Amino acid sequence: MRAHSARSSQFRLLLVMPHHQLVRKGTELGIRIWSLWDPAQLDADMRSHLEEVSEELLLTDFGDESGLCELIARTARTHDLDAILHCGDGSSVLPVVREAWRLGLTPNAPEVYERLQVCESDDWIPAEAPRVSVETLTVDGTHHVLGLTAQRTTGPPDFHLTGHLHPAPLDEAVRKIIEVEVVDLLTESGYRSGPAHTQVALLPLGPRIVSCRAHLGGDRIPLLIDIARGFDPEAAVFAGLLGSRPVVGPAHRYAEVGFFLLPEGRLETYTGTELIAVTPWVRGARFPYRTGDWVAPVGDRRNRRAYVVVEGATPELTRVRVADARRDLVTDIRPAGRGPASG
């Protein structure tokens, strides 16, 4: 990644697949940000927010790799970019990082991402194994642990993901083992700069890394860390690009995000969002559906778009508050080919 050009006092950045919250944090810090998405993968409500906070929202088919790379190169030349950062998953990651490396706009070689993909071992991990995620931020090759977050699930038999709790209630010795394994993996991969989200399964013989992706955790995990620790991982990503190392304090409360777990079908009516929004311990909520929208089943990643974020003094209290919010949201969802059913 080249040094910040003297042609402007503002850092110029292309983010691929960013959430609007991340872009807004960067612009508040004085960074000029262009956002890039595949329109087929972008939620309608997020699109309007991204258009509002970005210098420009660029849209292209990620399945067309040559077109994607041409757009990135043209944007880099036109706006004299300082860096390119991919913020998501999927098949577009390697083409983007290869083009960014070719342009000299990332310190991470494409081989780094290939090594991280090789480490994935989800196929043989038992579904019932508890999992935690580890958020890290790497600055100039040094890896900083921002926090560990526990997964909430439906339990047996399916163990569908239903939310996240931060900080993960772990024994201190186990936490240290996990942190060391994650830092060692990032070091061995050659990762030089940026955030990473690593999933770890807690097995009887010890923790086992399931996956490691070079981006911030999704599902509002950065917000949970901010609420629990008073440290904003999204703002820290931009500070890290400018060479500033994160200083993370201990957690002073718990924060939990719970998905609304709506049944599959067509949304007919809903109430309760206004009540949830004014509940004192609610720190964030999203209900992106409108009447007539199709709701994906529990277990489908798209079902996680509707959520509530709460704070509390204990994990038990945050669990209760998420359950209260779920009860406050009353929906009428019609399954395909059947009469209406409440959810």
N, C-alpha and C positions, 0 to 999 in steps of 0.2 A: 504494500500500500504506500503510495507516494506521500511525501510530506505535504502538509496543508499549504496550498498555493497562496502567494502573496496578493493574488488578483482580487481577493475579497476577504473580509474578516469573518465571513460566515462559511462554516463547513457545509459541503454539499454532498448529499447522500442519496443513493437509490436503494429503497427497501423493496424486496420481493415478498409478496404475500404477508404484509404486516396487518395487524389489527389497528383500528383507528386510535385506540388508547395509546399505543406505542408511538404512532406518528405525532399525536398531539403532544406527548411528553417531549419529543425531540424538537418540535417547533417552539415550544415554550422555552427551551434552552437556547434558542437562536439558531438552530440548524435548519437549513433548507432541505426539504425532503421530497423526493419524487417517489410515488408508490406504483408498484407493478403487480397486476393480478390477471389471472385467467377469468374472464367474466362468467364462465360456466361454474366456477368454484366460489364465487363471491356472493354473499348474502345481500339482498336488496337494501336492507337497512344499513349495513356496513358500508355499502358503496356510497351512499349519500354522505355519510360521516367522513369517509376518506377523501371525497371530492372537496369537502369543506376545509380539511386541515392540511392537505398536501399541496405542494406547488402545482402538481398535476397528477391525475390518476391515469396511468397508462394501462391499456387493456390489450391482451393478445392471447392467442391460443397456445397454451404451453405444450400441446402435442406437436406443434410445428417448431422443432428445435432450431432450425436455421432462422426462421422468422423471429423467434424469441431472442436469439443471440444478436441478430442484426438490430433489433430494437434497443437492446442493452447498449451495444456499441454506439449507435447513433445518439442515444440519450447521453452517454458519457462524453461524447465529443461536443454535442450541442451545449451542454450545461457545465462542462469542465468539472466533472464529478471528482470528489476526493475518495470515495469508497462505495462499495456495493456489498449489501448484506442480505442473505436469504433468511427469511423469518419463519419458514414453514417446512412441510414435509413433501414427499412425493417425488415423481419422476423429474420434476424441473430442477431439483437441487443441483445435481451434477452438471447439467448444461450451464446453469447460471454461474456456478463457482469456477468452472473451466474458463468461461468468458471473462469473468472478473479477474482471474489469475493472468490470462493473456493480456488484459488491459493494464495490469499492475495496480488493480484497485482492491486487492485483498492480500493479507499476509499468509493466508491459509492455502496451501497447495491442494489441488483436487484430490490427490492421493490420501489426504487426511480424512476426507469424507468417506472415501472408499474403505479405509481401515475401520472407521467407526461403524459402517454398515456391516462389515464382516463380524463384528463382535456380537451381533444380535442373536439371542438364543431363546426366543419366546415359545417355540414349538413344543419343547419338552417340559416346560415349567408347569407344575400342577395349577389348575385354575384356583384352587383354594389357598394357595400360598399368598400370605399378605405381601403387599408391595408398597414401596415408598419411592418417591422421586427426589432426585438431588439436583438443585439448581446451582450452577457455577458460572462464574464470569472470569474469562481469561484475559489478562492484560500483559502484553509483551512476553508471552510464554509462561507467565505465572498464573496458576489456577487458584481462584478464591471460591470457597464454598459459601453460598448465600443462605442455605437452609435445606432441611429435609421435610418433605410433605407426605403424609400418609393417605392412601386411597381408602375411600368408603365404597362398599359393594352391597349388592342385594343378598349376599350369602348364598348358601346352597339352594338349588343345584347349579345355577348358572354363573353366579359371581359377577354379574354385570356391574360395571363402574357406575356409582351413583353420586360421587362427589370426592372432595379432597379436604384434609384437615392439616393445618399448619400451626405450630410445629408438630412433626410426627412424635407421638409419645413413645420414645425408645429409651432403652437402657443406654447409659452414656458409653459403655464399652462397645456396644453394637454400633452406635452412631459413629464412633471413631473408626471402626473397621470399615464401615461403608464409605466414609469420606476418603480414607486412604486408598481404597480400591478404585474409586472414581477418579481421583487425582492421578493415580498411576496410569489408568487407561488413557486419560487425556494427554499425559506426558508421552506415553509410548506412541500415540497416534501422530504426534507432531503438531497438535492444535496450538496455534499461536495467539489467536485473538477472537473474542466474542463470547456470547452466552452458550451454555449447553444444558440440556435437560436429559438426565440419565435415570432410567427406571431400574430398580433393584428389587429382586424377589427375596424374601426372608425365608430361607429353607432350613430344615433341621440341622444340616451340616454347616450352615453359615450363609451369609448374603451372597447372592449371585447376580451379576449385572445382566439385565434383560435386553436393554437397548440404550444407545446414547445418540442423541440428535443435537446438532449444532444450532440450537435456537432456544429461546425462552419457553418455559412450560406454558401450555395452553390452559383452557378451562379457568381462567382468572387466577392461576397460582401466583403470579407476581403481585396481585392485589392482596392475596392472603398474607404474603410475606410483609408487605407494606403495613397492613393492619396490625399484625402480630409483633413486628420488630421496629416499625418506624423507619424502615429502609426500603427505598423504591428501586426494585431491580430494573424496571424499564428505563428510568432516568440514568441508572448506573451503566447501562449498555452504551449510551451516548457518551457519558463521561469516560468510559473505558476506551472508546474509539479515539478519544483525545489524549489518552495516556494516563488518566486518573485511576488509581486503584481503589476498590471498594473497602469500606470499613463497616462491618455489620455487627450490630449489638445483639444482646440476648433478647429472646422473645419475652414480652411482658403480658401477653394475653394469647388466646387461641382465636383462630379465624377459620371458618369452614365455608366451602361452596357446596351447595346441594342442587342437583339437577331436579327438575320438576316431575320427571318420570311419568310423562303423559302416555296414555295408551295410543296405539297406532290407529289412524283414521282421519276423517275430515272434521276440522274444528267448526262447530256450529255456533256456540256462544261461550263466553268466559267472563268471570267477575273475580274481584279480589286483588287485582294488581295495584290499585290505588291504596288499599289498606296495607299491603306489604311494603309499599314504598315509604310510608310514614311510620313504620314500626321502628322504635328507637335503636334497636340493636342490628337492624339491617343496614349493611354498608354498600350494597349494590344488588341490582336485580335486572334481569332481562327476560322479556317475553316477546319474541320477534314475530309471533303469529298474528294473523288477522282472520276474521271469519271467512271460512271457505278454504283455508290453507290445509295442506296435508301434513300430518304429524307422523314422524318416523317412530318405529317401535323402540322400547327400552332395549339398550344394548347396541343400537345403531348410533354411530357418532353424532349424527344430526340431531338426535334427541337431547343432546347435551347443550344445545343452543339456548334453551330456556333454563334459567337458574336463579338462585338467590344466594347472597353472600352475607354471613352473619358473624358477629364477634361474641366472645364470652370468656369467662374466667377458667372454664374447664372444658375438656372434650365432651363430657356428658351434657353440659349446658348448650354448647353449640349444636349438638345432635338434636336436642329437644327443640331448639329454636328453628332449625331447618324443617323439622317435622311440622311445627306450627305453621310455618309459611306455606308448606305444601297443602295443609288443610285449608288455609285461607284462599288459595287459588281453586276456584270451582269452575270446571270445564264441562262442556257437553260435546262429546266427540263421537261421530258416527262411523263405526267400522265399515269397511267396504262390503256392500251387498247386504247390510243388516240395518236394523233400526238404531236410533241414537243410544249412546251409552255414556254415563257420567264417568269422569276421570278426576 
